[in-house]
Amino acid sequence: MTCHYIGTMKKITRRASAKPAARTKSKRVTRLPTTKPGGRKKARAQPARTAKKPKPWTEAEVREAFERFRKANPEPKGELEHLNPYTLLVAVVLSAQATDAGVNRATRTLFQVADTPQKMLALGEEKLRDYIKTIGLYRTKARNVIALSEKLIREFGGEVPRTRAEIESLPGAGRKTANVVLNMAFGERTMAVDTHVFRVGNRTGLAPGKTPLEVELGLERVIPPEFMLHAHHWLILHGRYTCLARQPRCAVCLISDLCRWPEKTL
């Protein structure tokens, strides 16, 4: 009897110990604010405000601006010295990443001995380098001038072609070069966009664009046809001598009252 009771109690004890422990309810944790007592809550970051686009020029304002340019300088001229379409083409190719004044110093003597593609080939690349060594990238430019002279003789009878696509096919010549040659040599109403024209088009709001081509097309859209022959000269000269990159001379600017630049000083 006693043995049977003891055995029964052992079984009951084992079953009791095998039961899982009772689950305890988890307490909700309250997070305290991260700011210190008495401090202010951190403000949420606000999205950056985008600058307002300047109001586009009206047709009357564009006309007024170019009327002023024409009155101040009726017959503007490019500052690259040249003797004929070929020497103009060469001068523009040499002017890449160089000043017109620096190119003129080099080409005054060069064009005395080589003012045609045939004479340039006779001069040769090595001697050509001696004439233009004061110009940046003169080795590459000398190679391009010889190569474009060869192509002019081989494909165009030694003459500068009169279409943009053909000029752009020449070594060292791009869209700006083609536009300058077409305008200055052949009287085409083209818009050559260099660093000066690009800056003026964007800063004034006359023809804003992210690329020279965007500015070029924008200027062609807004400038009246009667001004297009000289328009790129007026804008280049304006950017070179008035609308300077670092310290624009707003006080003497012909179009300061029309300009959309918010930082202009009068």
Contacts in CASP RR format, 6 or more apart in sequence:
PFRMAT RR
TARGET T0000
AUTHOR 0000-0000-0000
METHOD contacts of the structure
MODEL  1
MTCHYIGTMKKITRRASAKPAARTKSKRVTRLPTTKPGGRKKARAQPART
AKKPKPWTEAEVREAFERFRKANPEPKGELEHLNPYTLLVAVVLSAQATD
AGVNRATRTLFQVADTPQKMLALGEEKLRDYIKTIGLYRTKARNVIALSE
KLIREFGGEVPRTRAEIESLPGAGRKTANVVLNMAFGERTMAVDTHVFRV
GNRTGLAPGKTPLEVELGLERVIPPEFMLHAHHWLILHGRYTCLARQPRC
AVCLISDLCRWPEKTL
33 41 0 8 1.000
34 42 0 8 1.000
35 41 0 8 1.000
35 42 0 8 1.000
54 205 0 8 1.000
54 208 0 8 1.000
54 260 0 8 1.000
54 262 0 8 1.000
55 260 0 8 1.000
56 205 0 8 1.000
57 65 0 8 1.000
57 205 0 8 1.000
57 206 0 8 1.000
57 222 0 8 1.000
57 258 0 8 1.000
57 260 0 8 1.000
59 222 0 8 1.000
59 224 0 8 1.000
61 258 0 8 1.000
62 206 0 8 1.000
62 222 0 8 1.000
62 223 0 8 1.000
62 224 0 8 1.000
63 224 0 8 1.000
64 258 0 8 1.000
65 206 0 8 1.000
65 254 0 8 1.000
65 255 0 8 1.000
65 258 0 8 1.000
66 223 0 8 1.000
66 224 0 8 1.000
66 227 0 8 1.000
66 231 0 8 1.000
66 234 0 8 1.000
68 254 0 8 1.000
68 255 0 8 1.000
69 227 0 8 1.000
69 230 0 8 1.000
69 234 0 8 1.000
69 238 0 8 1.000
69 254 0 8 1.000
69 255 0 8 1.000
70 227 0 8 1.000
70 230 0 8 1.000
70 234 0 8 1.000
72 254 0 8 1.000
73 234 0 8 1.000
73 237 0 8 1.000
75 230 0 8 1.000
76 230 0 8 1.000
76 233 0 8 1.000
76 234 0 8 1.000
76 237 0 8 1.000
77 233 0 8 1.000
78 100 0 8 1.000
78 184 0 8 1.000
78 233 0 8 1.000
78 236 0 8 1.000
79 100 0 8 1.000
79 101 0 8 1.000
79 104 0 8 1.000
80 88 0 8 1.000
80 91 0 8 1.000
80 92 0 8 1.000
80 95 0 8 1.000
80 100 0 8 1.000
80 103 0 8 1.000
80 104 0 8 1.000
81 91 0 8 1.000
81 104 0 8 1.000
81 107 0 8 1.000
81 108 0 8 1.000
81 111 0 8 1.000
82 88 0 8 1.000
82 90 0 8 1.000
82 91 0 8 1.000
82 107 0 8 1.000
82 111 0 8 1.000
83 111 0 8 1.000
83 115 0 8 1.000
84 115 0 8 1.000
84 185 0 8 1.000
85 159 0 8 1.000
85 160 0 8 1.000
85 181 0 8 1.000
85 185 0 8 1.000
85 186 0 8 1.000
86 115 0 8 1.000
86 116 0 8 1.000
86 117 0 8 1.000
86 152 0 8 1.000
86 158 0 8 1.000
86 159 0 8 1.000
86 160 0 8 1.000
87 107 0 8 1.000
87 111 0 8 1.000
87 115 0 8 1.000
88 160 0 8 1.000
88 180 0 8 1.000
88 181 0 8 1.000
88 184 0 8 1.000
88 185 0 8 1.000
89 148 0 8 1.000
89 160 0 8 1.000
89 167 0 8 1.000
89 170 0 8 1.000
89 173 0 8 1.000
89 177 0 8 1.000
89 181 0 8 1.000
89 185 0 8 1.000
90 107 0 8 1.000
90 111 0 8 1.000
90 120 0 8 1.000
90 145 0 8 1.000
90 148 0 8 1.000
91 103 0 8 1.000
91 104 0 8 1.000
91 107 0 8 1.000
92 173 0 8 1.000
92 176 0 8 1.000
92 177 0 8 1.000
92 180 0 8 1.000
92 181 0 8 1.000
93 141 0 8 1.000
93 144 0 8 1.000
93 145 0 8 1.000
93 148 0 8 1.000
93 172 0 8 1.000
93 173 0 8 1.000
93 177 0 8 1.000
94 103 0 8 1.000
94 106 0 8 1.000
94 107 0 8 1.000
94 132 0 8 1.000
94 135 0 8 1.000
94 141 0 8 1.000
94 145 0 8 1.000
95 103 0 8 1.000
96 137 0 8 1.000
96 141 0 8 1.000
96 172 0 8 1.000
97 136 0 8 1.000
97 137 0 8 1.000
98 135 0 8 1.000
98 136 0 8 1.000
98 137 0 8 1.000
102 134 0 8 1.000
102 135 0 8 1.000
103 135 0 8 1.000
105 134 0 8 1.000
106 131 0 8 1.000
106 132 0 8 1.000
106 134 0 8 1.000
106 135 0 8 1.000
107 131 0 8 1.000
107 132 0 8 1.000
109 131 0 8 1.000
110 128 0 8 1.000
110 131 0 8 1.000
110 132 0 8 1.000
113 119 0 8 1.000
113 123 0 8 1.000
114 120 0 8 1.000
114 122 0 8 1.000
114 123 0 8 1.000
114 128 0 8 1.000
116 158 0 8 1.000
117 148 0 8 1.000
117 149 0 8 1.000
117 150 0 8 1.000
117 152 0 8 1.000
117 153 0 8 1.000
117 158 0 8 1.000
118 149 0 8 1.000
118 153 0 8 1.000
118 158 0 8 1.000
120 128 0 8 1.000
120 145 0 8 1.000
120 146 0 8 1.000
120 149 0 8 1.000
121 146 0 8 1.000
121 149 0 8 1.000
121 150 0 8 1.000
121 153 0 8 1.000
124 146 0 8 1.000
125 142 0 8 1.000
125 143 0 8 1.000
125 146 0 8 1.000
128 142 0 8 1.000
128 145 0 8 1.000
128 146 0 8 1.000
129 138 0 8 1.000
129 139 0 8 1.000
129 142 0 8 1.000
132 138 0 8 1.000
132 141 0 8 1.000
132 142 0 8 1.000
135 141 0 8 1.000
141 172 0 8 1.000
143 171 0 8 1.000
144 171 0 8 1.000
144 172 0 8 1.000
147 171 0 8 1.000
148 170 0 8 1.000
148 171 0 8 1.000
148 172 0 8 1.000
148 173 0 8 1.000
151 169 0 8 1.000
151 170 0 8 1.000
151 171 0 8 1.000
152 158 0 8 1.000
152 159 0 8 1.000
152 160 0 8 1.000
152 170 0 8 1.000
156 166 0 8 1.000
160 167 0 8 1.000
160 181 0 8 1.000
160 185 0 8 1.000
161 167 0 8 1.000
162 182 0 8 1.000
162 186 0 8 1.000
164 175 0 8 1.000
164 178 0 8 1.000
164 179 0 8 1.000
164 182 0 8 1.000
164 190 0 8 1.000
167 173 0 8 1.000
167 174 0 8 1.000
167 177 0 8 1.000
167 178 0 8 1.000
167 181 0 8 1.000
167 182 0 8 1.000
168 174 0 8 1.000
168 175 0 8 1.000
168 177 0 8 1.000
168 178 0 8 1.000
175 212 0 8 1.000
175 213 0 8 1.000
175 216 0 8 1.000
176 192 0 8 1.000
176 193 0 8 1.000
176 194 0 8 1.000
176 212 0 8 1.000
178 190 0 8 1.000
179 190 0 8 1.000
179 191 0 8 1.000
179 192 0 8 1.000
179 193 0 8 1.000
179 216 0 8 1.000
179 232 0 8 1.000
180 190 0 8 1.000
180 192 0 8 1.000
180 232 0 8 1.000
182 188 0 8 1.000
182 190 0 8 1.000
183 189 0 8 1.000
183 190 0 8 1.000
183 192 0 8 1.000
183 229 0 8 1.000
183 232 0 8 1.000
187 229 0 8 1.000
189 225 0 8 1.000
189 228 0 8 1.000
189 229 0 8 1.000
190 228 0 8 1.000
190 232 0 8 1.000
191 197 0 8 1.000
191 216 0 8 1.000
191 219 0 8 1.000
191 220 0 8 1.000
191 223 0 8 1.000
191 228 0 8 1.000
191 231 0 8 1.000
191 232 0 8 1.000
192 216 0 8 1.000
192 232 0 8 1.000
192 236 0 8 1.000
193 212 0 8 1.000
193 213 0 8 1.000
193 215 0 8 1.000
193 216 0 8 1.000
193 219 0 8 1.000
193 232 0 8 1.000
194 212 0 8 1.000
194 236 0 8 1.000
195 245 0 8 1.000
196 235 0 8 1.000
196 236 0 8 1.000
196 238 0 8 1.000
196 239 0 8 1.000
196 240 0 8 1.000
196 243 0 8 1.000
197 215 0 8 1.000
197 219 0 8 1.000
197 232 0 8 1.000
197 235 0 8 1.000
197 236 0 8 1.000
197 239 0 8 1.000
198 212 0 8 1.000
198 215 0 8 1.000
199 239 0 8 1.000
199 243 0 8 1.000
199 245 0 8 1.000
200 206 0 8 1.000
200 235 0 8 1.000
200 238 0 8 1.000
200 239 0 8 1.000
200 243 0 8 1.000
201 207 0 8 1.000
201 208 0 8 1.000
201 209 0 8 1.000
201 215 0 8 1.000
201 219 0 8 1.000
201 235 0 8 1.000
202 208 0 8 1.000
202 209 0 8 1.000
202 215 0 8 1.000
203 243 0 8 1.000
203 248 0 8 1.000
203 259 0 8 1.000
203 261 0 8 1.000
204 243 0 8 1.000
204 255 0 8 1.000
204 258 0 8 1.000
204 259 0 8 1.000
204 260 0 8 1.000
204 261 0 8 1.000
205 259 0 8 1.000
205 260 0 8 1.000
205 261 0 8 1.000
206 219 0 8 1.000
206 222 0 8 1.000
206 260 0 8 1.000
207 215 0 8 1.000
207 218 0 8 1.000
207 219 0 8 1.000
207 221 0 8 1.000
207 222 0 8 1.000
208 214 0 8 1.000
208 215 0 8 1.000
209 215 0 8 1.000
209 218 0 8 1.000
219 231 0 8 1.000
219 235 0 8 1.000
220 228 0 8 1.000
223 231 0 8 1.000
227 234 0 8 1.000
238 254 0 8 1.000
238 255 0 8 1.000
241 249 0 8 1.000
242 248 0 8 1.000
242 249 0 8 1.000
242 252 0 8 1.000
242 253 0 8 1.000
242 254 0 8 1.000
243 249 0 8 1.000
243 253 0 8 1.000
248 261 0 8 1.000
248 264 0 8 1.000
250 256 0 8 1.000
250 259 0 8 1.000
250 264 0 8 1.000
250 265 0 8 1.000
250 266 0 8 1.000
251 265 0 8 1.000
251 266 0 8 1.000
253 259 0 8 1.000
253 264 0 8 1.000
256 264 0 8 1.000
256 266 0 8 1.000
END
